[in-house]
Amino acid sequence: MKAKNNSQELSLRKKKTSSPNKEVLARYQRLLEILRSYDGVLVAFSGGVDSSLLLRAAVESGVKVLAVTVDSPIYHREEINNARRIARKLGVPFRLVRSEDYLREDFKKNDLLRCYHCKLAIFTRLKEIAREEGLSVVVEGSNLDDEHDYRPGKKALAELDVQSPLKEAGLGKLEIRMLARFFGLPNWDRPANACLATRIPYGQPVEPEWLERIAAGETFLRKMGFAQVRLRHHGQLVRIEVWPREISLVVRRQNREKIIRRLKKLGWKYIAFDLEGYRTGSFNPAGLKS
């Protein structure tokens, strides 16, 4: 499922035009109906394409809207800045909330429920803000395709009654990108990103300096022109994942030497390259479903 979706997304990016069909537009209308059923929404806004489409739909629905982005070292700084820009473009009230939850012991120990503990802490705070602002519900950007991945954070969303309107409307990632492009969202083709702790194997404690190192390394590689990149941290070794079509660029001598110099300067002793290329949930337990 993941490989197929990645291939479809790459194909979509190459097309000069892309208009959603009647079925996809009907699902978008369903999304608007869902949002209109709420008495005001707080959108948990990452700045990615999913939450951007959700925020845009919330604005169109006519309900009271507040976009809230969590500011934490577990997220790339550029993602936080992008969220601010998108909210401004859509004319939505925006709030940045600082989180220190990455320092909590239940997060740092990095067991299989790390994402659950993180989501529980963050969305508890967002629920408090929603109550303070008189908004009836907190919504977030999970989509239909997320059902096929190991996502223990879903348990926290269910416990806190956080809603996932994109999923409820039956929208998957490809359809979300099509709609985002159709509506002129500037990040419609922005590669998926995730919490930086996902670059560290389960059972290996999450240290703040590792998060900084990973963020700096990935930013460097993106500036070199790699569209999608993950640096998987294995102690003294770092494993590089990029799109399969970009594998040949990594091993070119000039690029390879630049990458080695930079990543060693950041503190890794061994630099490895993953021949399978980028894939979501590289460290997720095989066969487990959340």
C-alpha positions as CSV (number, residue, x, y, z in Angstrom):
1,M,0.0,0.0,0.0
2,K,2.7,2.5,1.0
3,A,4.9,1.8,-2.1
4,K,1.9,2.2,-4.4
5,N,0.8,5.5,-2.8
6,N,4.4,6.9,-3.1
7,S,4.4,6.0,-6.8
8,Q,1.1,7.6,-7.4
9,E,2.2,10.8,-5.5
10,L,5.3,11.0,-7.6
11,S,3.2,10.6,-10.8
12,L,0.9,13.4,-9.6
13,R,3.8,15.8,-9.0
14,K,5.0,15.3,-12.6
15,K,1.6,16.3,-14.1
16,K,1.1,20.0,-15.1
17,T,-2.6,19.8,-14.3
18,S,-4.6,17.7,-11.9
19,S,-8.3,18.1,-11.2
20,P,-10.1,15.9,-8.7
21,N,-13.0,13.9,-10.1
22,K,-16.6,14.1,-9.0
23,E,-16.1,11.4,-6.4
24,V,-13.2,13.2,-4.8
25,L,-15.1,16.5,-4.8
26,A,-18.0,14.8,-3.2
27,R,-15.8,13.6,-0.4
28,Y,-14.5,17.2,0.0
29,Q,-18.1,18.3,0.3
30,R,-18.6,15.7,3.0
31,L,-15.6,17.1,4.8
32,L,-17.2,20.5,4.8
33,E,-20.5,19.0,6.2
34,I,-18.5,17.3,9.0
35,L,-16.8,20.6,9.9
36,R,-20.1,22.6,9.8
37,S,-21.5,20.2,12.4
38,Y,-19.1,21.5,15.0
39,D,-19.5,24.7,17.0
40,G,-16.0,26.0,16.2
41,V,-12.8,24.0,15.7
42,L,-9.2,24.1,16.8
43,V,-7.1,22.7,14.0
44,A,-3.9,20.9,15.2
45,F,-1.8,22.4,12.4
46,S,1.5,20.9,11.5
47,G,1.9,22.9,8.2
48,G,1.9,19.6,6.2
49,V,-0.5,19.1,3.2
50,D,-3.0,17.1,5.2
51,S,-3.6,19.6,8.0
52,S,-3.4,22.5,5.4
53,L,-6.3,21.1,3.4
54,L,-8.2,20.5,6.7
55,L,-7.5,24.1,7.7
56,R,-8.6,25.4,4.3
57,A,-11.8,23.4,4.5
58,A,-12.5,24.7,8.0
59,V,-12.2,28.2,6.7
60,E,-14.6,27.5,3.8
61,S,-17.1,25.8,6.2
62,G,-17.7,29.1,7.9
63,V,-17.2,27.9,11.5
64,K,-14.9,29.7,14.0
65,V,-11.4,28.4,13.5
66,L,-8.1,28.6,15.4
67,A,-4.9,27.0,14.0
68,V,-2.4,25.9,16.7
69,T,1.1,24.7,15.9
70,V,3.3,22.9,18.5
71,D,6.8,24.4,18.8
72,S,9.2,21.6,19.9
73,P,12.6,20.2,19.0
74,I,10.9,17.1,17.7
75,Y,9.8,19.0,14.7
76,H,11.8,20.7,11.9
77,R,12.0,24.4,12.4
78,E,11.1,24.9,8.7
79,E,7.9,23.0,9.3
80,I,6.9,25.3,12.0
81,N,7.7,28.4,9.9
82,N,5.8,26.9,7.0
83,A,2.7,26.4,9.2
84,R,2.8,30.1,10.1
85,R,3.0,31.1,6.5
86,I,0.1,28.9,5.4
87,A,-2.1,30.1,8.3
88,R,-1.3,33.7,7.3
89,K,-2.2,32.9,3.6
90,L,-5.5,31.5,4.7
91,G,-6.2,34.4,7.0
92,V,-6.7,32.1,10.0
93,P,-5.9,33.1,13.7
94,F,-2.7,31.3,14.5
95,R,-1.1,30.3,17.8
96,L,2.3,28.8,18.5
97,V,2.4,26.6,21.6
98,R,5.8,25.7,23.1
99,S,6.1,22.1,24.3
100,E,8.7,20.5,26.5
101,D,7.1,17.1,26.4
102,Y,10.2,15.7,24.6
103,L,11.9,15.9,28.0
104,R,9.4,13.7,29.7
105,E,10.6,10.3,30.8
106,D,7.8,8.4,29.1
107,F,8.8,10.0,25.8
108,K,12.6,9.8,26.2
109,K,12.7,6.1,26.9
110,N,11.3,5.6,23.4
111,D,9.3,2.4,23.9
112,L,6.5,1.2,21.5
113,L,4.1,3.7,23.1
114,R,6.2,6.8,22.7
115,C,3.8,8.3,20.1
116,Y,0.9,7.6,22.4
117,H,2.5,9.4,25.4
118,C,3.4,12.3,23.1
119,K,0.0,12.7,21.5
120,L,-1.7,12.4,24.9
121,A,0.3,15.3,26.4
122,I,0.1,17.5,23.3
123,F,-3.6,17.1,22.6
124,T,-4.5,17.4,26.3
125,R,-3.0,20.9,26.0
126,L,-4.9,21.6,22.7
127,K,-8.2,20.5,24.3
128,E,-7.5,23.0,27.1
129,I,-6.9,25.8,24.6
130,A,-10.1,24.9,22.7
131,R,-12.1,25.1,25.9
132,E,-10.6,28.5,26.7
133,E,-11.4,29.8,23.2
134,G,-15.0,28.4,23.2
135,L,-14.3,25.9,20.4
136,S,-16.3,22.7,20.6
137,V,-13.7,20.3,19.1
138,V,-10.1,19.7,18.3
139,V,-9.5,18.3,14.8
140,E,-6.3,16.8,13.3
141,G,-5.1,15.7,9.9
142,S,-5.0,11.9,9.9
143,N,-6.2,10.5,6.6
144,L,-7.6,7.2,5.3
145,D,-4.2,5.8,4.4
146,D,-2.9,6.2,7.9
147,E,-5.0,3.2,8.9
148,H,-2.4,0.9,7.3
149,D,0.5,2.0,9.4
150,Y,1.6,1.5,13.1
151,R,0.3,4.6,14.8
152,P,-0.1,4.2,18.6
153,G,-1.0,7.9,18.8
154,K,-4.4,7.0,17.5
155,K,-5.3,5.6,20.9
156,A,-4.6,9.0,22.6
157,L,-6.8,10.8,20.0
158,A,-9.6,8.4,20.7
159,E,-9.3,8.8,24.5
160,L,-9.4,12.6,24.2
161,D,-12.2,12.6,21.6
162,V,-10.0,14.4,19.0
163,Q,-11.7,14.2,15.6
164,S,-10.1,13.3,12.2
165,P,-12.4,14.7,9.6
166,L,-10.3,13.9,6.6
167,K,-10.4,10.2,7.5
168,E,-14.1,10.4,8.3
169,A,-14.8,11.9,4.9
170,G,-12.9,9.0,3.2
171,L,-10.0,11.1,1.9
172,G,-6.6,9.4,1.3
173,K,-3.2,11.0,0.7
174,L,-3.4,11.1,-3.1
175,E,-6.8,12.7,-3.0
176,I,-5.7,15.2,-0.4
177,R,-2.8,16.2,-2.6
178,M,-5.1,16.5,-5.7
179,L,-7.5,18.8,-3.7
180,A,-4.6,20.9,-2.2
181,R,-3.3,21.5,-5.7
182,F,-6.8,22.2,-7.1
183,F,-7.3,24.8,-4.4
184,G,-3.9,26.4,-4.9
185,L,-2.2,25.4,-1.6
186,P,1.5,26.1,-2.0
187,N,2.6,23.0,-0.1
188,W,0.4,20.5,-2.1
189,D,3.5,18.5,-3.2
190,R,5.6,19.0,-0.1
191,P,7.1,15.6,1.0
192,A,5.6,14.0,4.1
193,N,7.5,14.7,7.3
194,A,7.2,13.3,10.8
195,C,8.4,13.8,14.4
196,L,12.2,13.6,14.5
197,A,12.0,10.9,17.2
198,T,10.9,8.5,14.4
199,R,14.5,8.5,13.2
200,I,15.7,6.8,16.4
201,P,15.1,3.0,16.9
202,Y,12.6,2.0,19.5
203,G,14.3,1.2,22.8
204,Q,17.1,3.6,22.2
205,P,16.5,6.7,24.4
206,V,15.7,10.0,22.7
207,E,18.3,12.6,23.5
208,P,17.7,16.3,22.7
209,E,21.2,16.6,21.1
210,W,20.4,13.7,18.7
211,L,17.2,15.5,17.6
212,E,19.3,18.6,16.8
213,R,21.9,16.6,15.0
214,I,19.2,14.8,12.8
215,A,17.4,18.1,12.0
216,A,20.7,19.8,11.0
217,G,21.7,16.8,8.8
218,E,18.3,16.5,7.0
219,T,18.2,20.3,6.4
220,F,21.7,20.1,4.8
221,L,20.6,17.2,2.5
222,R,17.4,19.0,1.5
223,K,19.5,22.1,0.6
224,M,21.6,19.8,-1.6
225,G,18.4,19.1,-3.6
226,F,17.1,15.8,-2.2
227,A,13.3,16.0,-2.2
228,Q,12.7,13.5,0.6
229,V,15.2,12.4,3.2
230,R,15.5,10.6,6.5
231,L,18.5,10.2,8.7
232,R,18.1,7.1,10.8
233,H,20.2,7.3,13.9
234,H,22.0,4.2,15.1
235,G,24.5,5.5,17.7
236,Q,27.8,6.2,16.0
237,L,26.2,5.3,12.6
238,V,23.7,7.2,10.6
239,R,21.6,5.5,7.8
240,I,20.5,7.8,4.9
241,E,17.2,7.2,3.2
242,V,16.2,9.1,0.0
243,W,13.7,8.5,-2.8
244,P,14.9,5.5,-4.9
245,R,15.0,7.7,-8.0
246,E,17.6,9.9,-6.1
247,I,19.9,7.1,-5.1
248,S,22.3,7.7,-7.9
249,L,22.7,11.3,-6.8
250,V,23.9,10.3,-3.3
251,V,26.7,8.1,-4.6
252,R,28.1,10.6,-7.1
253,R,31.6,11.3,-5.8
254,Q,31.2,15.1,-5.3
255,N,27.9,14.7,-3.4
256,R,29.1,11.6,-1.5
257,E,32.2,13.5,-0.2
258,K,30.1,16.5,0.8
259,I,27.6,14.3,2.7
260,I,30.3,12.4,4.5
261,R,32.1,15.6,5.6
262,R,29.0,17.3,6.9
263,L,27.5,14.3,8.7
264,K,30.8,13.4,10.4
265,K,31.2,17.0,11.4
266,L,27.7,16.7,13.1
267,G,29.1,13.8,15.1
268,W,28.5,10.5,13.4
269,K,31.5,8.2,12.9
270,Y,30.0,5.9,10.2
271,I,27.9,7.0,7.3
272,A,25.7,4.3,5.7
273,F,23.3,4.5,2.7
274,D,20.0,2.5,2.6
275,L,19.6,0.8,-0.8
276,E,15.9,0.3,-0.2
277,G,15.4,4.1,-0.2
278,Y,13.0,6.2,1.8
279,R,9.9,4.5,3.3
280,T,7.6,5.6,6.1
281,G,7.8,3.8,9.4
282,S,11.3,2.4,8.8
283,F,11.6,1.5,12.5
284,N,8.0,0.4,13.0
285,P,7.6,-3.2,14.4
286,A,6.8,-5.6,11.6
287,G,3.3,-6.8,11.5
288,L,2.1,-4.5,14.3
289,K,-1.0,-2.4,13.9
290,S,-2.1,0.4,16.2
